[in-house]
Amino acid sequence: MLALTDRAVSAGLRALADADEPAAGIRITAESGGCHGPRYSLELEDSAADGDRTLDFGGLKVFVASAILVSLEGVSLDFVEDGEDAGFVFNNPNKRRSGCGCGGNGH
C-alpha cells in the first residue's frame, strides 16, 4: 500500500490550509510512463469521486482511483526541501531503472 512520510503529510495539510478554494484532500493520479511505470501527480480535491478509495494519513485525506491502487503498492510519497526548491517526490521501488530497449526515451 501507499506510504506517506511525516514531511509529506505536514506539507499536504499546509497545502490544504493555504488553498484559495476549500479542499477536502489530495488526489493522486497516474498516467502511463512507458517502460518505467506510471507517472504520478497530485492535485487538491474537494471530494472523493465515484470509485475512489479514500486513504487517511494523520488527518490528510488522499483520494485514489481504485484502478490505480495496485500501481501504488510499495510506493512512498515524501516532501523534499533542497535550498529554495521544494516539492513532493514519489519513490517507487518497482519502477525499472534501466533502459527497456523499446526505442523510446524512457521518461
N, C-alpha and C positions, 0 to 999 in steps of 0.2 A: 504494500500500500504506500501511497504518497506520504512523505515526511516533510515537516517544515521545521527549520531551525528557530530558536528563540528570536534571533535577529529578524528573520522573515516575518514571524508573527507580529513583532513590535512594529516593523515597517508597514505591514499591511493594515494594522489598526490605526497607525498615524495617517496613512493614505485615506482611509475611510473618514477619519475625523476632519481632515483637511479638504475633503472633496467639496467642490462647488455645488453639486447636486447630491441629495441624500442617496446613500448606497447601503445595501444590507451586507454585502460581502464582495469577494473577489472571484471572478470566473477564470478558470484555466481552459484554454482552447488549444487544439493541436492541429497542425496541418502537415502534410507529407513533407518529409525532409529527405526523401530519396533513400539511399542505402544506409545513411547514418541514423535513420529513425526520425520520429516526429520532431517538429519544431514547436515548442510550446510558447504561449503568450498569455499575458494577464490583462484583465480589464476590470474596472469596478462595475458592479451589477446591483440592481435594486431588488431582484428576487430570483429565486430558482426558476428554471424553465421546466416544462414537462419532460420527463425522462432524466432529469438531473439527479445526481447524488449530492447531498449536502454534507460536507465534512466540517467538523468544528475543531479548531486548534486554539485553545486558550481564549475562546470568545471570538476568534476570527472565523467567519463562515467562508468556506471555499466551495464554490459550485463547479461541478464537473459533470459533463455529459456522460451517461453510463457507457456509451460506446467507446470512450477513450480511457476508461478506468484501467483496463488491462495494460495499456501503454505506460501508465504511471507507476506500475509495480516496481518498487525499489528506487524510484526517483525521489530526490530530496530537493527542496526549494530553500535557497539561502538568500540573504541580503548582504551584499558586499560593498564596503566603502573603501575606496582607494584614492586618497587625496580628495580632489574635487569630484571624482567620478563615483557614482553610487548607483546600485540597481540590483534587481532580483536576478539570480542565477539558478538555472535548473541543472542539477547534477544527475546525469543519467548513466549509471554503470552498465546499462545494457546496450548502449549505442556502440556501433562499430567504430574503431579508432583508425583503422587503416583503409586504404582505398578499396573499392569493390571491383574495379575493372570494367565498369559499365560504360565508361567514356564520358560520364557526366562530371561536373565539378565537385560533387560530393558534399556540397554545402547547402 
